[in-house]
């Protein structure tokens, strides 16, 4: 019987990481917003738009330190889409068809939280003064709402954290951040299951991140320690043979040994959320050990994952929609592509920070 050898690629280095690219995001964008789905790299117009993805588009655009005209134009459209999605009470619709007709009514699901995250980021870091003003007006309208869903509150709380970081201090914004941390709850005492929920589902790193942000920005040392403990446990739980293995679509529950956990399908948005949370932890604490977990999230896209699969298309700039046991789902939708861009933004920042260290930091 022939012996089959799996070739082990050389370790991924920070210098191997590409720059963030926006060409596929712009391919999915039009004068209305950001189309949700794609077949391979072709936008699927029949699936229309959603506030979730347009909010992500605005958020990631606002993170660009040196915006250029095409990016600013698209950010303006994303902001316009969100303001039209918002109801008078501050809630948001989520889905619009390609015919520009909404298919739902304003409510407070995850899309409200993501809209608040995008708006808060744009209000704090927006690409032009008028974008910052308009985003702040819409954020304040949404500020009167609270969701019963922990992840919606976590996303909204992260938008509040963006504003509190840039100042001035606003008690109403701080209250939203505090409420988000309260809804999420405190980590447990069992070292085998630190998580404050009975299972790991989706966007788990965002819950830890908003608790960290609340502890830092509200001056609550105990809360900060709780958030860091949550994230440290989560990063350890998601590590598999030295690389990131994100919580898959089906989730994980207590009592399942690491070797028995199902690992597919994994979503790029989960790797991006891990990168976000680790970058926040590093910035808040000044502790360089978070860079290792951040780099695992970056390397996940480059093929340091459970199947050794590169998760983006170097020709189109798009990111594949999921990692299955048989390789990637080759469709390149908005959520996944923005997850890639967001994570590569962190890689760019990490490279800049590492270059200034006496030791050279990550290679």
C-alpha positions as CSV (number, residue, x, y, z in Angstrom):
1,X,0.0,0.0,0.0
2,X,1.4,3.4,-1.0
3,X,2.2,5.7,1.9
4,X,0.4,9.1,1.6
5,X,2.3,12.0,3.1
6,X,0.7,15.3,3.9
7,X,3.1,18.1,3.1
8,X,3.3,20.6,6.0
9,X,3.7,24.1,4.7
10,X,6.2,26.4,6.3
11,X,4.9,28.6,9.1
12,X,3.0,31.7,8.1
13,X,4.9,34.9,8.9
14,X,3.4,38.4,9.3
15,X,5.3,39.5,6.2
16,X,3.3,36.9,4.2
17,X,0.0,38.7,4.9
18,X,-1.5,40.7,2.0
19,X,-2.7,44.2,2.3
20,X,-6.5,44.8,2.7
21,X,-8.3,44.9,-0.6
22,X,-11.6,46.5,-1.4
23,X,-12.2,45.5,-5.0
24,X,-14.7,42.7,-4.2
25,X,-16.5,44.8,-1.6
26,X,-17.0,47.5,-4.3
27,X,-18.1,44.7,-6.8
28,X,-20.9,43.9,-4.4
29,X,-21.8,47.6,-3.9
30,X,-24.2,49.7,-5.9
31,X,-26.0,53.0,-5.6
32,X,-28.4,51.5,-3.0
33,X,-26.1,49.6,-0.6
34,X,-24.1,46.3,-0.4
35,X,-25.6,43.2,-1.9
36,X,-25.6,40.3,0.5
37,X,-24.8,37.2,-1.5
38,X,-22.6,36.1,-4.4
39,X,-22.3,33.0,-6.6
40,X,-18.6,32.7,-6.7
41,X,-17.7,36.3,-7.3
42,X,-20.9,37.4,-9.0
43,X,-23.3,39.4,-6.9
44,X,-26.7,37.7,-6.5
45,X,-29.1,40.5,-7.0
46,X,-32.2,38.4,-6.3
47,X,-31.1,38.1,-2.7
48,X,-31.0,41.8,-2.2
49,X,-29.5,43.7,0.7
50,X,-29.4,43.4,4.5
51,X,-28.6,45.9,7.3
52,X,-26.3,43.4,8.9
53,X,-23.9,43.5,6.0
54,X,-24.3,47.2,5.1
55,X,-23.5,48.0,8.8
56,X,-20.3,45.9,8.5
57,X,-19.4,47.7,5.4
58,X,-19.7,51.1,7.1
59,X,-17.8,49.9,10.1
60,X,-14.9,48.5,8.2
61,X,-14.7,51.5,5.9
62,X,-14.6,53.8,8.9
63,X,-11.5,51.9,10.2
64,X,-9.5,52.9,7.1
65,X,-7.0,55.5,8.2
66,X,-6.4,57.0,4.7
67,X,-9.7,56.9,2.8
68,X,-9.8,57.5,-0.9
69,X,-12.7,58.9,-3.0
70,X,-14.3,55.6,-4.0
71,X,-14.3,54.3,-0.4
72,X,-15.8,57.6,0.8
73,X,-18.6,57.4,-1.8
74,X,-19.5,53.8,-0.9
75,X,-19.4,54.7,2.9
76,X,-21.9,57.5,2.2
77,X,-24.2,55.0,0.5
78,X,-23.9,52.5,3.3
79,X,-24.7,55.3,5.8
80,X,-27.7,56.4,3.7
81,X,-29.0,52.8,3.6
82,X,-28.9,52.6,7.4
83,X,-30.6,55.9,7.9
84,X,-33.5,54.8,5.6
85,X,-33.6,51.4,7.5
86,X,-34.2,53.1,10.8
87,X,-37.6,53.6,12.3
88,X,-38.7,56.6,14.3
89,X,-38.3,54.6,17.5
90,X,-34.6,53.9,16.7
91,X,-35.1,50.2,15.7
92,X,-34.0,49.0,12.2
93,X,-35.4,47.0,9.4
94,X,-33.0,44.4,8.1
95,X,-33.9,43.2,4.6
96,X,-34.5,45.0,1.4
97,X,-35.1,43.4,-2.0
98,X,-33.3,44.4,-5.2
99,X,-36.5,46.3,-6.0
100,X,-35.7,48.6,-3.1
101,X,-38.7,47.4,-1.0
102,X,-38.3,46.5,2.6
103,X,-39.6,43.0,3.5
104,X,-39.8,43.5,7.3
105,X,-40.6,46.1,9.9
106,X,-38.1,47.8,12.3
107,X,-37.1,45.6,15.3
108,X,-34.3,45.0,17.7
109,X,-32.5,41.8,16.4
110,X,-28.8,41.5,15.7
111,X,-29.1,44.0,12.8
112,X,-30.1,46.8,15.3
113,X,-26.9,46.0,17.2
114,X,-24.8,45.8,14.1
115,X,-26.2,49.1,12.8
116,X,-25.4,50.7,16.1
117,X,-21.8,49.3,15.9
118,X,-21.4,50.6,12.4
119,X,-22.9,54.0,13.2
120,X,-20.9,54.4,16.4
121,X,-17.7,53.6,14.5
122,X,-18.5,56.0,11.7
123,X,-19.5,58.7,14.2
124,X,-16.1,58.3,16.0
125,X,-13.8,57.7,13.1
126,X,-15.9,58.7,10.0
127,X,-14.3,59.4,6.7
128,X,-15.6,63.0,6.6
129,X,-17.1,65.5,9.0
130,X,-20.6,65.2,7.6
131,X,-20.5,61.4,7.8
132,X,-19.6,61.7,11.5
133,X,-22.4,64.1,12.1
134,X,-25.1,62.0,10.3
135,X,-23.9,58.8,11.9
136,X,-24.0,60.4,15.3
137,X,-27.6,61.6,14.7
138,X,-28.7,58.1,13.7
139,X,-26.8,56.5,16.6
140,X,-28.5,58.8,19.1
141,X,-31.9,57.8,17.7
142,X,-31.0,54.1,18.2
143,X,-29.7,54.9,21.7
144,X,-33.2,55.0,23.1
145,X,-33.6,51.3,22.4
146,X,-32.5,48.1,24.2
147,X,-32.6,44.6,22.9
148,X,-33.2,41.4,24.9
149,X,-30.7,39.6,22.7
150,X,-27.2,39.4,24.2
151,X,-25.4,39.6,20.8
152,X,-27.5,42.5,19.6
153,X,-26.6,44.3,22.8
154,X,-22.9,43.3,22.5
155,X,-22.7,44.8,18.9
156,X,-24.4,48.0,20.0
157,X,-22.1,48.2,23.1
158,X,-19.1,48.0,20.8
159,X,-20.5,51.0,18.9
160,X,-20.8,52.9,22.2
161,X,-17.2,51.9,23.1
162,X,-16.0,53.5,19.8
163,X,-17.6,56.8,20.8
164,X,-16.3,56.7,24.4
165,X,-12.8,56.1,23.2
166,X,-12.8,59.3,21.1
167,X,-14.8,61.4,23.6
168,X,-16.2,63.5,25.0
169,X,-17.7,61.3,27.7
170,X,-21.4,60.9,27.3
171,X,-23.4,59.3,30.1
172,X,-26.1,58.0,27.8
173,X,-23.6,56.3,25.6
174,X,-21.8,54.9,28.7
175,X,-25.1,53.6,29.9
176,X,-25.6,51.6,26.7
177,X,-22.1,50.0,27.1
178,X,-22.8,49.1,30.7
179,X,-26.2,47.6,29.9
180,X,-24.5,45.5,27.2
181,X,-22.1,44.0,29.7
182,X,-24.9,43.4,32.2
183,X,-27.0,41.5,29.6
184,X,-24.0,39.2,28.8
185,X,-23.4,38.3,32.4
186,X,-20.3,37.2,34.3
187,X,-18.1,34.2,33.6
188,X,-18.5,31.1,35.7
189,X,-16.2,29.6,38.2
190,X,-15.8,26.2,36.5
191,X,-12.4,26.3,34.7
192,X,-13.7,23.8,32.1
193,X,-16.6,26.1,31.2
194,X,-15.9,29.7,31.9
195,X,-18.4,31.0,29.4
196,X,-21.5,32.8,30.9
197,X,-23.8,31.0,28.5
198,X,-24.7,27.2,28.4
199,X,-23.2,26.8,25.0
200,X,-20.9,28.6,22.5
201,X,-22.9,29.6,19.4
202,X,-21.9,32.5,17.2
203,X,-20.1,35.9,17.6
204,X,-18.7,34.6,20.9
205,X,-15.6,36.9,20.8
206,X,-17.8,40.0,20.6
207,X,-19.3,39.2,24.0
208,X,-15.9,39.0,25.6
209,X,-14.8,42.1,23.7
210,X,-17.7,44.3,24.9
211,X,-17.1,43.2,28.6
212,X,-13.4,44.1,28.2
213,X,-14.4,47.5,26.7
214,X,-16.9,48.1,29.4
215,X,-14.4,47.3,32.1
216,X,-11.8,49.6,30.5
217,X,-14.0,52.6,29.6
218,X,-16.3,52.5,32.6
219,X,-13.4,52.2,35.1
220,X,-14.5,48.8,36.4
221,X,-11.4,46.7,37.0
222,X,-13.4,43.6,38.0
223,X,-15.4,43.7,34.8
224,X,-12.2,44.1,32.8
225,X,-10.7,41.0,34.4
226,X,-13.9,39.1,33.7
227,X,-13.8,40.0,30.1
228,X,-10.1,39.1,29.7
229,X,-10.8,35.8,31.4
230,X,-13.6,35.0,29.0
231,X,-11.5,35.8,26.0
232,X,-8.5,33.9,27.2
233,X,-10.6,30.8,27.8
234,X,-12.3,31.2,24.5
235,X,-9.0,31.5,22.6
236,X,-7.7,28.4,24.3
237,X,-10.9,26.5,23.5
238,X,-10.7,27.5,19.9
239,X,-7.1,26.4,19.5
240,X,-6.5,23.1,17.7
241,X,-3.0,21.8,17.1
242,X,-1.6,25.3,17.4
243,X,-4.0,27.0,15.0
244,X,-7.4,28.7,15.3
245,X,-10.4,26.4,14.9
246,X,-13.5,28.6,15.3
247,X,-16.7,27.6,16.9
248,X,-18.7,26.1,13.9
249,X,-22.2,26.7,12.8
250,X,-23.6,24.0,15.1
251,X,-21.9,25.4,18.2
252,X,-20.1,23.7,21.1
253,X,-21.5,22.5,24.5
254,X,-19.9,21.6,27.8
255,X,-18.7,18.1,28.4
256,X,-17.6,17.4,24.8
257,X,-13.8,16.5,24.7
258,X,-11.8,18.7,22.3
259,X,-11.1,15.7,20.1
260,X,-14.8,14.9,19.8
261,X,-16.0,18.4,18.8
262,X,-17.4,18.8,15.3
263,X,-15.5,21.5,13.6
264,X,-17.4,22.4,10.4
265,X,-18.8,24.6,9.0
266,X,-16.5,27.4,10.2
267,X,-17.4,31.0,9.2
268,X,-14.9,33.8,8.4
269,X,-16.9,36.2,10.5
270,X,-15.9,34.1,13.6
271,X,-12.2,34.5,12.8
272,X,-12.7,38.2,12.3
273,X,-14.5,38.6,15.6
274,X,-11.6,36.8,17.3
275,X,-9.2,39.2,15.7
276,X,-11.3,42.2,16.8
277,X,-11.5,41.0,20.4
278,X,-7.8,40.1,20.7
279,X,-6.8,43.5,19.2
280,X,-9.0,45.2,21.8
281,X,-7.5,43.2,24.6
282,X,-4.0,44.0,23.4
283,X,-4.8,47.8,23.1
284,X,-6.4,47.9,26.6
285,X,-3.8,45.9,28.5
286,X,-0.6,46.7,26.5
287,X,0.1,42.9,26.8
288,X,1.8,41.6,23.7
289,X,0.7,38.0,24.5
290,X,-2.6,38.8,22.8
291,X,-0.8,39.2,19.5
292,X,-0.3,35.5,19.3
293,X,-4.1,34.8,19.3
294,X,-4.6,37.8,17.0
295,X,-2.1,36.3,14.5
296,X,-3.9,32.9,14.7
297,X,-7.0,34.7,13.5
298,X,-5.1,36.4,10.6
299,X,-3.4,33.1,9.7
300,X,-6.7,31.3,9.6
301,X,-7.5,33.1,6.3
302,X,-4.1,32.3,4.9
303,X,-4.5,28.5,5.3
304,X,-3.4,27.9,8.9
305,X,-6.8,26.2,9.7
306,X,-8.2,22.7,10.1
307,X,-8.0,21.8,6.4
308,X,-4.9,23.9,5.4
309,X,-7.1,25.8,3.0
310,X,-6.4,29.4,1.9
311,X,-9.8,31.2,2.5
312,X,-9.7,34.0,-0.1
313,X,-9.5,34.4,-3.8
314,X,-6.3,36.3,-4.7
315,X,-7.7,37.3,-8.1
316,X,-11.0,38.8,-7.0
317,X,-10.1,39.9,-3.4
318,X,-13.2,38.1,-2.1
319,X,-13.3,35.7,0.8
320,X,-14.9,32.3,0.7
321,X,-18.2,31.9,2.6
322,X,-17.2,29.0,4.9
323,X,-14.7,26.3,5.7
324,X,-16.2,22.8,5.3
325,X,-14.6,19.4,5.9
326,X,-14.1,19.2,2.1
327,X,-12.6,22.7,1.7
328,X,-14.1,26.1,1.2
329,X,-17.6,27.2,0.1
330,X,-16.4,29.1,-3.0
331,X,-19.1,31.7,-2.9
332,X,-17.8,35.2,-1.9
333,X,-20.5,37.1,-0.1
334,X,-20.3,40.4,1.6
335,X,-20.1,39.1,5.2
336,X,-17.1,36.9,4.5
337,X,-15.3,39.4,2.4
338,X,-15.7,42.2,4.9
339,X,-14.4,39.7,7.6
340,X,-11.3,39.3,5.5
341,X,-10.8,43.0,5.0
342,X,-11.3,43.7,8.7
343,X,-8.8,41.1,9.7
344,X,-6.2,42.3,7.2
345,X,-6.7,45.8,8.7
346,X,-5.6,44.3,12.0
347,X,-2.7,42.6,10.4
348,X,-1.5,45.9,8.9
349,X,-1.7,47.5,12.4
350,X,0.1,44.6,14.0
351,X,2.9,44.7,11.4
352,X,3.3,48.4,12.0
353,X,3.4,47.9,15.8
354,X,5.8,44.9,15.5
355,X,8.2,46.9,13.3
356,X,8.8,49.3,16.2
357,X,9.7,46.7,18.8
358,X,13.3,46.2,19.6
359,X,13.0,42.5,19.0
360,X,11.2,42.9,15.7
361,X,8.0,41.4,17.1
362,X,6.3,38.8,15.0
363,X,8.4,37.9,11.9
